[in-house]
Amino acid sequence: MNLSDLANVVEIFGGLAIITGIVFGLVQLRQHRQQVRSTAIMELARSFEDREFTEAYRLIAELNDGLTADEFNALGDEYVSAALRVSFKFETIGVLIHKQVVPMDAMSDLVGGAAILIWGKLKNWVQETRNSQNHQLLFEWFQWLVERLEARGEDTRDPAYQAYRDWREPG
């Protein structure tokens, strides 16, 4: 083997090392993204265990759908604070889904029905508040989230306990 042949072999190994490094880097990047998504899902799920959020959700969920802003505001500051708390939570979820930090499937399974339920209670209040305050961006991502969930059929799907009643643990 002469020096030219040896240089060619070294060049081939160098090219293979570069390609291997790129593939390894891409695999690592993909694993990192999956880990970030999993962590975001877990943290978001954990955030629903917050006592203040749970109480706010309970207050709003017990209301009738379609209350006007005046009717809603007449319920008092406790209800307005509860509405703000749950709306900000779903607003955050909408942004995280849109930015692809959290996958829609996971969020839909976790709180899709809850978001639709609460939007039904607060929709008129949000829209009338937007108009009265000339602030059309108020809870825009909450509305966006609910519209995406409804477009996916979340509001008409079978509950998990029915849809997956025959599910068995793999292996």
N, C-alpha and C positions, 0 to 999 in steps of 0.2 A: 504494500500500500504506500503510495507516494504522498507527498505533502498536499497535493491538490485533492486527492481522494479523501484524506483525513479532514480537510477543510470542508468538503461537501457533507461528510457525515456529521461534523459538528454543527454545521448550518441546519441540517435536517433536524437534529436533536434540539437545537435552539428554537426552531419553528414549532416543533411539537411541544416544547416546554411553554412557549407563549400561548399556544392554542389551549393546552391543558389548564394554564392559569386563567385564561378568559372563561373557559367552561366552569371551572371551579368557582370563580368570582360570581358568575351568573347564578349558579346553584345557591351559593351563599346569600346572594341578594334576594332570591326568591324565598328562601327559608326565612330570612329576616322579615320580609314583608308579611309572610304568613304568621310569624310570631307577633308582629305588631298588631295585625288584625285580631288575632286570638286574644291578645292582652286587652285591646280596646273593647272587644265584645265582653270579656269578663269584667272589666272595670265598669262598663256601662250597665251590665246586669247587676253588679253590686250596688251601683248608685240608686237603683230602684228600691233597695232595702232601707234607704234613708227614712227615718221616722217622719220628718217634716213633709217629705214628698208623699209618703203613704197617706198621711192625714189629709193633705191637700187633695190628693187623688180621690179619696173617699168622699170628701165634701162635694167635689164637682160631679163625681159619678152618680151621686144620688139625686141630682137635679133633673128636671124635665128638659128635653131637647127644645131648642128654638126660643129660649128666653131672649127678650130684647135686651139691649144694653141697659136701659132704664130699670127693667125688672131685675136684671142681674146685679147692678150696682146697688139697688135697694136692699139686697141681702146683707150688705155691710162689708166692712174692710176685710173681715176674715175670709170671705168668699173671693173678693178681688185678689187678695194676697195668694190664696190657694190657686186661683186661675193663673196668676203670673208664674207661680212656682211650676205648675205642671206644663204650662205653655213654653216656658224657657227650657224645660227638660226635653220636650219633643222638638223644639226649635234646634237644640244642639244635636239631637239625633238626626234630624233632616240634613243639617250641614255635614255631619260625619259620613252619612251615606252618600251624599252628593260628591264629597271629596274622596270617596272610595276608601275611607279609613275603616269603615264598618260595612260589611256586605248587607245588601237589602234582605237577602234570604234569612240571615240570622236575626236581623232586627224585626222582620215581619213575624217570624216564629216567636220571638221573645215578647214583643209588645205591640204588634200590629193592630190587634183588636182593641187594645186599650187606647191607642192613639186615635183610632176612628171613633170610638165611644166618646172620648173627651172632646174631640173636635165638634161632634154633634151637639154637645152641651154649650160650647163656647163660640161656635162659628158666628152667630149673630153679634155677640158681644165684641168679638175681634173686628169684624167688618165695620160695625157702627163706630167703634173706637178709632179705627183707621180713618174713617171719614171725618169724625168730629175733631180729631187731632191733626188731620191732614198728614198722616204718616202711613202711607201705603205699604211700607216695609215691615210693619209690626207683625211679628210671628209669621213672616212669609215662608220660612222653611218648615214650620209646623204644618201650614196649609199644603205646601209642596209635598211633604211626606205623606199626608193623608191622601192626597190625590194620586200619588204613585201607588200606595197600598190599595186603593179602590180600583185603580186600573189593572192591578195584578189579580183582582178578585178576592182580596183579603176579606172584604166585608161579606162575601157570600160562600166562602170555602167551608168545608166540614171542619169541626173542631178536631184537634189532634187526637183526642181520646176515641173519636170515631174513625178518622182517616187512617190512623195507624194502629188500630186495635189488634191486627194480626202480626204486628212487628215482633221480631225475635232478635235477641242479641246475636251478632255475628260470631261464628266460630264456636 
